[in-house]
Structures are given as C-alpha cells and as structure tokens.
Amino acid sequence: MVRRVNGERSVKPDNDDRSPRVTVKEVAERAGVHPSTVSRALSAGTNRVTADLVARVLAAAEELSYRPNRLARALRVSQSSSVGMLIPDILNPAYPPIVRGAEDALRPAGLSVLLASTDNDVRREREFITLMLDQRVDGLLLATATRKFGPLEDLLRARVPVVLANRGIGNNPLPLVTGDDILGIELAVRHLRSLGHQHIAHLAGTEKVSSGYDRKRAFIRTMKATGAPAKPEAIVSADDFTGPVGITLGESLAQELLRRRVSFTAVVAANDLLAIGCYDVLKRRGLTIPRDVSIIGYNDIALVDRVSPPLTTIHNPLYEIGFTAGEILLNAIKRNGNPSPKQVLAPTLVVRQSTAPPKNPAAFPRSHRNAVPAS
C-alpha cells in the first residue's frame, strides 16, 4: 500500500492492516449532518437531537466502525465515563465479589471500572490514584484504606467523588460501605461458646486497617461478655492482613500460637485465608478438625465449603458492599443528594463441619502440646 507522509510517497507494508481512526467529520458526512450534531447524538442522555437524527448518526457510526476517542472527550469535558477502583490484592478471593458488585451497579449508567491492585503498598496506592485522576475518572472506589490514610488530603483537594468499600479511615470524612465486623466476630465467638468452648484463640489481622482493628477488639470484648476472658497469649496478630501470602501467614500465626504453649479448643481467624493456614499447621501436628480443635473463619470466600472439613465462617456480604458502594458513588457523580457517611451491612454465620463441641470443655486440652512436631 502506498500513502503520502508530508507530501512524500511512502510504502506501507502489506502486512500492516492498521487504518486511521474514523473521525466525527467522516461520520457527519456519511449521515449528512453537521459534526456538532454527531457529538450531541452520541452523548448519553442528550435531548437536543431528534430521534430520527440520532438513528441516522448511529447507523453511520456503525457502518464506519466509528469508535469515540474517550480520552479526548475526557480532556474536553473533564469526564471519562469511568471510575477508578483500588483493591489491596487481586489474588485475595475476598475482593472479586466487591469488584463485581461495583461493576454491576455502575455498568447500567455507562460507567466502566478501571481496576488497580496496590499490594498494600502506600507508594503504589498514591501512584495509582494520581494516574486515575490524570485519566479524568469520574470518581474513585477505594477498598485499600488504612486507619491512617496518607492520600486522604490529596483526594479531598481533588474534589472527585470518593467512596470507601470494606475498610474505613479513622475520623472518616468520606462515605463508607462495610460489613459489621464487630457483629461478625460476636457471632463467631457466641457460636463457639454455645458449643461449650471456653478456651478460644484468635488469629488477628493487622490493626493498620479497620477490619483487623475492629475484629480483634470485638473478640476480646465478646469473650469477656460471655464469661471467658481471652488470655493475651491466645491472641496472635499479623503485621499484614491480606496479600499473596495469606495462607502462609495463617500458618505462621498458628505456629506462633503453638510455640506459646497456650491451651485452646477453638480458633477464631480474622479471615478465611488465615483459617486455612491454621488447618495446615494443626493437621501436620497430628490434630483433627474439629475433634481436637474447632476453627471458624471470616468472609465466606469461594471454595471454603470445599476444604476438608468445610469451613464454618462468617458470611461477609462482599458483593453487596461493592454494589452499594457503586450506587453511592454513582449518585455522588450525578449529584443526587448527599450520601450518608457510613452504611454497615450485616454478616451472617454459616455453620459447616469445622466446628463441634470440645472433647472436654471443663479442662484445658493437652493434645496439641504433645502432638507430632510440624515438619
């Protein structure tokens, strides 16, 4: 193929099938209208173009395979028809339901989701937020907030709608949708206490995020309220809450619990990945779940009903958290009133086969002390 570049003939390779982007002017010529009419007809929600003209423009655009330059439009009108969403770890099964919920809330309004995974790295988080603001996103959904959230002031200055999902900020000025972490842990502890467990350990998440902070305190408070105050040595806390080492982290916390030689008949884990890691350690020690130790997780992520034994857990309404956060953000973008500062969705207890009455609730069990050492 021969083409001209700056008036000179040049040869385009035969295998180069790229073609110039179809322009608004070309669509206008095909439809027999002014280019400004094309722009108005293709703008969602316009009422300044008749239905007949809209149909002509759409037919011409389809014939020419016209694709609007969304970036150019974003720069022109400061809107991109997209929302930026940050999650801590794309490998953590707790986050896909939140993302799906947000997408389902935003897609009918013509908004797409630009997703980024921060790996709980504050530097990466700032970089992604800056990048998304440069892309003129219409709003931000953040599932990455820490209790001391560094980028908060930058976001407030940017004047872009922001909604937090799953994690809150201390003294939070932003709309937040989250599960009731306090109620969830209370359900977990009271379930184990109803089975007769008195000596319950806790694999706690990091207190850097609101979920880990609230769940740990709820465990301590509920144990005391039910007449079995938690021993400090029976609580092992993580430096990190999520990440690609979630199950490995659960193993480390369970090993630390055993090293402390504290007696327990049950474990409440701050999330399902920590619980599954605890499974592995206890099984290597020759212990049987739930005959020797009952375990309960948190979140009810995919496939925890397929582990052996199926995991009793707290169902955190993750999809609903994402969907509600998306709805609130959409209303903020449309300026449909002021969103409530916080919406808390109730969790539920899902009883499976990893919890059962202790063999001897009246005495400290000794079996895990004398078990085969972990390999």
C-alpha positions, 0 to 999 in steps of 0.5 A: 500500500502506498500513502503520502507522509508530508507530501512524500510517497511512502510504502506501507507494508502489506502486512500492516492492516492498521487504518486511521481512526474514523473521525466525527467529520467522516461520520457527519458526512456519511449521515449528512449532518453537521459534526456538532450534531454527531457529538450531541447524538452520541452523548448519553442522555442528550435531548437536543437531537431528534430521534430520527437524527440520532438513528441516522448518526448511529447507523453511520457510526456503525457502518464506519466502525466509528469508535469515540476517542474517550480520552479526548472527550475526557480532556474536553469535558473533564469526564471519562465515563469511568471510575477508578477502583483500588483493591489491596490484592487481586489474588485475595478471593475476598475482593472479586465479589466487591469488584463485581458488585461495583461493576454491576451497579455502575455498568447500567449508567455507562460507567466502566471500572478501571481496576488497580491492585496496590499490594498494600503498598502506600507508594503504589496506592498514591501512584495509582490514584494520581494516574486515575485522576490524570485519566479524568475518572469520574470518581474513585472506589477505594477498598485499600484504606488504612486507619491512617490514610496518607492520600486522604488530603490529596483526594479531598483537594481533588474534589472527585467523588470518593467512596470507601468499600470494606475498610474505613479511615479513622475520623472518616470524612468520606462515605463508607460501605462495610460489613459489621465486623464487630457483629461478625466476630460476636457471632463467631465467638457466641457460636463457639461458646454455645458449643461449650468452648471456653478456651478460644484463640484468635488469629488477628489481622493487622490493626493498620486497617479497620477490619483487623482493628475492629475484629480483634477488639470485638473478640476480646470484648465478646469473650469477656461478655460471655464469661471467658476472658481471652488470655493475651497469649491466645491472641496472635496478630499479623503485621499484614492482613491480606496479600499473596501470602495469606495462607502462609501467614495463617500458618505462621500465626498458628505456629506462633500460637503453638510455640506459646504453649497456650491451651485452646479448643477453638480458633477464631481467624480474622479471615478465611485465608488465615483459617486455612493456614491454621488447618495446615499447621494443626493437621501436620501436628497430628490434630483433627478438625474439629475433634481436637480443635474447632476453627471458624473463619471470616468472609465466606470466600469461594471454595471454603465449603470445599476444604476438608472439613468445610469451613464454618465462617462468617458470611461477609456480604462482599458483593453487596458492599461493592454494589452499594458502594457503586450506587453511592458513588454513582449518585455522588457523580450525578449529584443526587443528594448527599450520601450518608457517611457510613452504611454497615451491612450485616454478616451472617454465620454459616455453620459447616463441619469445622466446628463441634463441641470440645472433647472436654470443655471443663479442662484445658486440652493437652493434645496439641502440646504433645502432638507430632512436631510440624515438619 
